[in-house]
Amino acid sequence: MKKYVPLLPLLLACLLLCACGGPAPVQEPEARDLAVVGFSQVGAESDWRNANTRSMQQALSAANGYRLIFDDAQQKQDRQITAIRNFINLGVDYIVLAPNTETGWDTVLAEARAAGIPVILVDRMIEVEDTDLFTCWIGSDFRKEGDTAVRWLEEHYGDAPLRIVHLQGNIGSSAQIGRTEGLDAGLARHPAWQLVFRGSGDFTQAKGQEVMEALIRDHTDFNVIYCENDNMAYGVIDALKMAGLRPGEDAAIISFDANSTALRMILDGTISLDVECNPLHGPRVLSIIEQLQRGETPPKFTYVEETSFDAGGLTEEIIGVRGY
């Protein structure tokens, strides 16, 4: 299902999208027979998100036969809905959506279906009344990630008293929901584990630092900090150091994503555990689109295989070949 979009209207639409916050996509004026993909990215709030964007841009390139129209929603669902409607008006061949939250997508995805445009979800899941509104989904098992982190705490601390600070991501996102559910299950199994704080750090370093500084000022007693992504963990670490505390010693830091910067913090003892969340979905999306172009039916749900890292067995060589 390849449609050919006239170049001038496409360029004008891209400029309008970019004026709403997204970086300008690279255009190839001489390439008029590329399949067109509209990608609504939730934002650029973290290193993970930026690696995810780069992966999509590299895979869906002109060299591979695609024109990618990219829109940065700046973590606002209404901007994503607007972007999707713009993609529909352009008559793109495919829509890729990294949703900000799980709910609120039924109407706009019904519009995409009526236009005959396949929608591929990446990273976070959505809740819709009819799952036929999207073609397929690729991402992580976020509840499993939370369970992995809690299992590490159980192996290292058992039923010892823990005073846990919990920094959540964007409330209502799949990553926040799954990682929170994992911790809640651990708290239910271990009465000696106490949740001394729970609040959102928005998946950003600045907010993570702000929340941690406030807890330190309030003399909150803690010995474990459960951060739902690496960037919040970086902010927490900065706040601890400025207060004269030792990350990894005065408090164990649990994080998610496993970016290379965070993994090197495991090597120096700053972060205790990092649970992988692989952002490199570009080749996976490319493979799905190629299947659709051949008239095949890709899997409805694809979970990415992931692992976790602590000081045991992690080396610089492992970090160097991971790609993010």
C-alpha positions, 0 to 999 in steps of 0.5 A: 500500500504505497501512496505518493505524496506530492512534494510541495504539500508535504514540505509545507505540512512538515514545516507546520508540524515542526513549528509545533515543536518537532525538529525538521525532518531531513527531506530528499527533494529528488526522491518522490517514490518513498513510502511515507511514515508519520512518527508521533514521538511522545517527547525528548524527556530522557536519554532513552527517548532520544535513543529511540528517536535516533533509532527510528530516524536511522531505520526509516531513512531515504536510503531504506526507501522511506520518508519520515515525518517526525513530530515531537509532542513534548509529552502532551497527548493533545499534540499527538492527536493533532499530529496524527490528524495531520498525518491522516490529512497528508495521506501517509502510508503508515503511522507510528505512535509512541503514546504519552498515556494509555487512554484517550486514543479511540477517536483519532485511531478510528479516523486513521483506520477509516483512512486505511492507514496502519498504526504501529505502536512503539514503547508504551501500550494503549487502552482502546475498546477495539484493538483493531484500531492499531495494527501491532505493538512493539515494546517492553514488559514493564511489569516484568521490569518492576518484578526484576527490580524487586527480585534483586531487592529480595535477593540482596535484602530479604525481609530486612527493613527497607525505607523506600523512596519511589520516584515514578515516571509520567503518571498513566504511562505504561512504564510507570504503571508496570514498574509501580505494580512490580514494587507494590507487589514486593511491598505486599510480600514484605511487611518490613519494607516501608514506602516513605515517599512516592511521587512523580519525577516526570522521567526527567533529571531536573525533576528527579533532583528537585524531588530528592532535594525536597526529601533531604530538606525534610529529613526523610529517612531512606535507604533505597531509592527506586527510580523509574528511569535513568534520568531521574536517577541522575538527578537523585544522585546529584542531589545526594552528592550535594547533600554530602551523601554517598549514592550506592552506600547511604542508599541503594539506587534502583533504576531502569533503562540501562543507558551506557552512562548509568551502566558506568555508574554501576561500575563505580558503585553509584547505581546498584541495579539497572533494569534494561529497557531497550529503545532501539525499535527502529529496525523492528518497526522497519521489519513490520512495515516490510511485512505489511508491504508484502501482504503479510500479517505481523505479530499483534504484540512483540515484547523485546527481550531484556536483561538487568545489570548490577556489579556482578559481571558487568564490564566496560566491554559489555557497555561499549557494544550496546548501542545506547 
